[in-house]
Structures are given as structure tokens and as C-alpha cells.
Amino acid sequence: MLHWIRALIGDIVKNWRQFAHYVFWGAITAFLNLCLFFALANWCGWNYAVANVAAWVVYVVAAYFSNRWFVFRQRGGGAGAVWRGLRDFASCRLGTCVLETAIMALLVSGLGLPQNPVKIGASALSATINYIVSRFWIFGKVKKEAKKYTGRG
């Protein structure tokens, strides 16, 4: 496990610009997610779980396109490639949405903690998991496929 963590940190250092872009665009999409969640849960009176899922859907679409265009710099590929990428991206993000909602249910409903700080903490955990999955699976897979067909990475 320690070897894997060292390799991840080494990859982040080697690709620091990409990581900086991921953090920047991730902060923007996380802010969008949080604002939408707060608006739906606090101002519209939606249940926190429903508000979280609705905010998540908007966040996933925004995060996919910002990652595709600005972080991993992927262009083209046609509509089919975009939809497949969005499907894979959303599938991975669904796991972290379930995790985030479970954490909120446990801490908000179960322990009575305030929903806003719990949402922020759960989102931070999700962001960490999402970076690892995006870097090495979603967009890493596309990079490997491009190398296979073009001879370049």
C-alpha cells in the first residue's frame, strides 16, 4: 500500500500542471455542487438526500466536460466517444455519490450532526477518490487507447 501511495505522489509531482488544473476545475465544480445543494436543501426545503443527488447530476456533467477539455486536454473523438466517456465517468462518480449520501445519512440522520459541514467533509473525501479514478482509469484509459492507435500518448 505504501508503494502505491508513493507512486501516486510521484505521478502528481511529475504531472503537477495537470494536477493543478484538476484542483482548479474541481474546486469550481465542487463549488457548483455545494451551492446547488445548499440552495435546494436550505432555501427550497428539499430533503438533504434528494438535494444531494440533484446537485450530483449537475456536478457530474460539469466535472466531466471540465476534466475532458481543461485537465486531460481531450478533444474530438465524436459524439459516441463523448457519450461513452460521460457514461464511464458518471458510473465511477455514482459510487462516490452513494458513499457521500451514506456518510450524510449516518452523520446527519444517525448522529444529528449539521448537514452543511458534513456535506463539505463528504465532498472532500469524494474529490480525493474521484481524482485517483479519473487519473488512472477514466482518462488514463483513453490515453492508452490513443497511444495504441496513434503511437503517441
N, C-alpha and C positions, 0 to 999 in steps of 0.2 A: 504494500500500500504506500509506503514512504517513497519508494522508487517512482510510482505513478504520480505522486504529488510533485516530486522534483521535476519529472518530465513535463508536467503541466506548467509549472512555474517557468521552466526553461523555454517552453513554447511561447508563453506570454511575453517573456523578455525579448525573445527573437522577433516576435511579431507585435512589438509594442504599439505601432501605429494602428494596426487592426484592432488590438485590444482597446486602445484609447477611443477609437470610433465606436466600438461596441458599447463602451461605458457611456459615451456621449449620447448616442441614439437610444441606448437602453434607458438612460435617465429621462429622456424626452417621452418615450413610450410608457415608462413606469409612471411618470407624472400624469400622462393622459389617463392611464388605468386608475390611478388614485383619485384624480379629480372626478372622473366619471363615477367611480364607486361612491365617493363622498356625496356627490350630487344626488345620485339615485337613493342611497341609503339614508342620508340625513335630511335632504330637502324634499325628496319625493316620498319618503317614508317606506321605501321598498325593504323587504326582508334582506338582511345582510348577505345571505347565500345567493339569492336571486340577483341582487345588485352586483355581487362579485362575479357571477357567471356572465352577466351582460357586459360588464366592464372588460372582462377577459376576452370576449369575442372581438370587441373593437381593438383591444390591445394586440391580439394575435395578428390581425390583418396589418395593422400599422407596423408592428415589430418585424413581420416577415419582409415587407417591402423595404423598410429602412435597412434591415440586415442584408437583403439581396443587393440593393443598389449602393448603399453607402459604406457598409462594413466589409462585405466579402466581394464587392465590386463585380457582380454578375449581371450581365446584360444579355439580351436576346434569348434565344432558345425557343421562342414561340410560345403561344398560349398554353399548349399542352405541358411544356416544361414548367411554366409558371404555376399552373394548377397543381401539378404533381408535387412541386416544391412546397407550395402552400399547404397541401394535404399532409405531407410528411412533417412539416413544421408545426402545423396545428395538432397533429397526433401527439407529438412529443410534448407540446405545451399543455395538452389536455391532462397529461399525468401530473404536471406541476399545478394545474388548476385544481385538480382533485385533492392534491396534497395541501394546497393553500386553504381550500374550503374546509378540509378536515381539521387543520390546525385552528381555523377560526371557530369551527363548531366546538371543538374541545375547549379552547380557551375562552371564547365568548359565552357560548351557551352552557358549557360544562362548569367552568370556573368563575364565570361572571366578570371577566376582565373587559375593559373598554375596547370596543371594536376598532377604533381608528389606529391606536398603536399596535394592536395585534395584526391588523391588515398590513401595516408598514413592515413589521418584522417578517411576516409570512412572505411578503413580496420580495424582500431581500434574499431570503432562502431560495425562493423560486428563481430569481435572477441568476444566482450562482449556478444552480443546476442547469438552467437554460443555456448559459454560456458554454459550459462543457459539452452539452449535447449539440449545440449549433456548430461549434468549432470542429468537433471531431466526427460528427455523424452527418448532420443535415447538409451543411455547406462543405464539409470535408469530402463527403461522398461525391458531390457534384464536381469538386476539384479533381478527384481521382478519375472520374469518368471523362472529364475534359482532357486530362493528360493521356488517357488511354487512346482517345481518338485523334488528338492533335499532336501528341508528343511533347506538349508543354503543360506546365502546372498552373 
